[in-house]
Structure formats: structure tokens, C-alpha cells
Amino acid sequence: MLLLSIFGVSDTGKSSTCEMVYDFIVDSGNADLIDMDISECIYAGVVADTGSFRFSSTSASVHHLVSKLKEKGLDHVRVHEQLFDNFLENKIRFTGHVLLNRLEFLYEYNTALIAIPKSDLLKFYVKTGETEGLVNLPQSVQGIKLVGLVIDRDEERKWSFRSKGDFDCNTFARRYFNGGGHFHASGGRSTDSLDETVRRFKQALKENENLLH
């Protein structure tokens, strides 16, 4: 009889799942098995989840991890090019459409909202993963403290949140949208319609108005 043990590890102090995977490999005594393919995957995950090392979750251990991967010969330029300089034309046009037609600024709450209906995904032939990075764009606007991005998927509405300063979007995501993550970067989900989950988001802003000023 084959017995399997399944367990989970949760550490919100870590920058990303990939950092935890790296720690697991090293702590298990198998650091020598980290080849170039594994190095590139770990680095790509860390870059994505730290916002290219921008978010506060980027600790000293993250830079130590990258240093070790570089010592193994990691070509970080190649990974960056594959992540950020490898899009098709439809991705650029989709981004322009979203910024022009789906981005709403709610200055009374220092918040930006992007709500993307399924019809946009179909119109621009957007695949899963090609919406990465959109949630970060409104953060460059002066005064914006919280950004919410919701995408209408078939089975549910997917939320991504980014915050600046002292607003905890991890707690926000857990409380309102069955999610979680880091203090400044988290995600959530909703089975409500797109219009209803947007309404709930705006109601949540009212309930947290004092924290967003």
C-alpha cells in the first residue's frame, strides 16, 4: 500500500510562492539540483510577485535568492525579455482599450478601479496571463492609494488588489472577496456578476473610507 502525506505551508512574510519553493529545495539539501530551467522559473515567479522587486515584500532574502541564482549562471535579462518584451499586438491594443474605457478613478476614496467584462477578453483574444501588470498601472497616478482590478471569467470574477502606504489590501481581500495575499498585493474572487461585485467593491470603499485618506 502506498501512503501519501499531503501538507501545506503558508508564510505571508515571503515575497512569493517561488521564494518558498526555493527555500524548500535548499532546506531539503537539494540546492545542487537547481539547474538553469528551475532557476529561470523561480526568478520569473519572484519578479512577477514582487512587482520587479518593487513591493514591500521584497526582503533581503529575496535579493540573496537572486544572488545565488546569478552565481549559478542565471541570465536575468533573457527572463525579463520573455516576461515583458514578448507580447503580441493584441496585448498592446487591449491595454490601451482598458485604460481608455475600463479605468475609473474614485478620488473620494483615493482608489482606481478597472472592471473588464468577458466581451473584452473575446474581442482582443486575451488569454489567461495576458492581463498581468494591468493592476499596477494606476498606481503611478498621484494620490491613488488602492487599485482594484476585476476580470469577468466564465466561472467567477477574479480580483487583484494593489495598495500603497498603510492600507492593508490583504485584510481587505480576505474580508470582502474570499482572498488574501500580502499587505500591498493580494487577490480575491467572487461568484457574483461583474456589476454586482463592482457594487460590492464600491460599498467596501465606503466602509473603509477612513483608511483610504
MOZINOR-V557317 format. One record per residue. N is the residue number from 1. RES is the residue in one small letter. SS is DSSP state (~ for helix, > for strand, _ for the rest). OMEGA is omega in radians with two decimals (none if undefined). D_FIRST is the distance of its C-alpha to the first C-alpha in whole Angstrom. Layout:
BEGIN
<<N:RES:SS:OMEGA:D_FIRST> <N:RES:SS:OMEGA:D_FIRST>>
END
This chain:
BEGIN
<<1:m:_:3.12:0> <2:l:_:3.13:4> <3:l:_:3.14:6> <4:l:_:3.06:10> <5:s:_:-3.14:13> <6:i:_:3.11:16> <7:f:_:3.14:20> <8:g:_:3.11:23> <9:v:_:3.10:26> <10:s:_:3.13:30> <11:d:_:-3.10:33> <12:t:_:3.09:36> <13:g:_:-3.14:38> <14:k:_:-3.10:36> <15:s:_:-2.97:38> <16:s:_:3.03:35> <17:t:~:-3.11:32> <18:c:~:3.06:32> <19:e:~:3.11:34> <20:m:~:3.08:31> <21:v:~:3.11:29> <22:y:~:3.13:31> <23:d:~:3.14:31> <24:f:~:-3.14:27> <25:i:~:-3.11:27> <26:v:~:-3.09:30> <27:d:~:3.11:29> <28:s:_:3.10:26> <29:g:_:-3.08:28> <30:n:_:-3.13:27> <31:a:~:-3.12:31> <32:d:~:-3.14:32> <33:l:~:3.13:29> <34:i:_:3.13:32> <35:d:_:-3.06:33> <36:m:~:3.11:36> <37:d:~:3.12:34> <38:i:~:3.14:32> <39:s:~:-3.12:35> <40:e:~:3.12:37> <41:c:~:3.13:34> <42:i:~:-3.13:34> <43:y:~:3.14:38> <44:a:~:3.13:38> <45:g:~:3.13:36> <46:v:~:3.12:38> <47:v:~:-3.11:42> <48:a:~:-3.03:41> <49:d:~:3.09:40> <50:t:_:-3.09:42> <51:g:_:-3.06:45> <52:s:_:3.07:46> <53:f:_:-3.13:46> <54:r:_:-3.00:48> <55:f:_:-3.10:46> <56:s:_:3.11:46> <57:s:_:3.12:43> <58:t:_:-3.11:44> <59:s:_:3.09:43> <60:a:~:-3.13:44> <61:s:~:3.10:41> <62:v:~:3.14:41> <63:h:~:3.07:44> <64:h:~:3.09:42> <65:l:~:-3.12:39> <66:v:~:3.11:41> <67:s:~:3.14:43> <68:k:~:3.12:40> <69:l:~:3.10:39> <70:k:~:3.10:43> <71:e:~:3.11:43> <72:k:_:3.09:40> <73:g:_:-3.14:42> <74:l:_:3.05:42> <75:d:_:-3.04:44> <76:h:~:3.12:45> <77:v:~:3.14:48> <78:r:~:3.14:46> <79:v:~:3.12:43> <80:h:~:3.13:46> <81:e:~:3.12:47> <82:q:~:-3.13:44> <83:l:~:-2.92:44> <84:f:~:-3.10:47> <85:d:_:-3.02:50> <86:n:_:-3.06:48> <87:f:_:3.00:48> <88:l:_:-3.11:50> <89:e:~:-3.08:53> <90:n:~:3.13:52> <91:k:~:3.13:50> <92:i:~:-3.14:53> <93:r:~:3.08:55> <94:f:~:3.13:52> <95:t:~:3.11:53> <96:g:~:3.12:57> <97:h:~:-3.12:56> <98:v:~:-3.11:54> <99:l:~:-3.11:56> <100:l:~:-2.95:59> <101:n:~:-3.05:58> <102:r:_:-3.11:55> <103:l:>:-3.13:56> <104:e:>:3.09:57> <105:f:>:3.12:59> <106:l:>:-2.99:59> <107:y:~:3.11:61> <108:e:~:3.09:62> <109:y:~:-3.09:58> <110:n:_:-3.00:58> <111:t:>:3.00:55> <112:a:>:-3.12:55> <113:l:>:3.01:53> <114:i:>:3.13:51> <115:a:>:-3.04:50> <116:i:>:3.11:49> <117:p:_:-3.14:49> <118:k:~:-3.12:47> <119:s:~:3.10:50> <120:d:~:3.13:51> <121:l:~:-3.13:47> <122:l:~:-3.10:48> <123:k:~:-3.07:52> <124:f:_:3.11:51> <125:y:_:-3.10:47> <126:v:_:3.13:46> <127:k:_:3.08:42> <128:t:_:-3.13:39> <129:g:_:-3.10:40> <130:e:_:3.05:44> <131:t:_:3.13:45> <132:e:_:3.08:44> <133:g:_:-3.12:46> <134:l:~:-3.07:49> <135:v:~:-3.10:48> <136:n:~:-3.01:49> <137:l:~:-3.12:53> <138:p:~:3.13:55> <139:q:~:-3.13:54> <140:s:~:-3.13:57> <141:v:_:-3.10:59> <142:q:_:3.06:61> <143:g:_:-3.12:61> <144:i:_:-3.06:57> <145:k:_:-3.12:55> <146:l:>:3.03:52> <147:v:>:3.05:51> <148:g:>:3.07:49> <149:l:>:3.11:47> <150:v:>:-3.11:46> <151:i:>:-3.11:45> <152:d:>:3.07:44> <153:r:_:-3.09:41> <154:d:_:-2.99:40> <155:e:_:-3.12:38> <156:e:_:3.08:39> <157:r:>:-3.09:42> <158:k:>:3.13:40> <159:w:>:2.92:42> <160:s:>:-3.12:43> <161:f:>:3.02:45> <162:r:>:-3.14:47> <163:s:>:3.06:49> <164:k:_:3.09:52> <165:g:_:-3.00:53> <166:d:_:3.11:52> <167:f:_:-3.07:51> <168:d:_:-3.11:47> <169:c:~:3.02:45> <170:n:~:3.11:42> <171:t:~:3.12:43> <172:f:~:-3.13:45> <173:a:~:3.14:42> <174:r:~:-3.05:40> <175:r:~:-2.97:43> <176:y:~:-2.97:44> <177:f:~:3.02:41> <178:n:_:-3.07:38> <179:g:_:-3.12:37> <180:g:>:-3.13:38> <181:g:>:3.13:38> <182:h:_:-3.12:40> <183:f:_:-3.08:44> <184:h:_:-3.13:46> <185:a:>:-3.11:43> <186:s:>:-3.13:41> <187:g:>:3.13:40> <188:g:>:-3.12:39> <189:r:>:3.11:39> <190:s:>:3.06:41> <191:t:_:3.07:40> <192:d:_:3.03:44> <193:s:_:3.13:46> <194:l:~:-3.14:48> <195:d:~:-3.10:51> <196:e:~:-3.12:50> <197:t:~:3.03:47> <198:v:~:3.09:50> <199:r:~:3.12:52> <200:r:~:3.11:50> <201:f:~:-3.13:50> <202:k:~:3.06:54> <203:q:~:3.11:53> <204:a:~:3.09:51> <205:l:~:3.12:54> <206:k:~:-3.13:56> <207:e:~:-3.12:54> <208:n:_:-3.06:54> <209:e:~:-3.09:57> <210:n:~:3.13:58> <211:l:~:-3.07:55> <212:l:~:3.11:56> <213:h:_:none:60>>
END
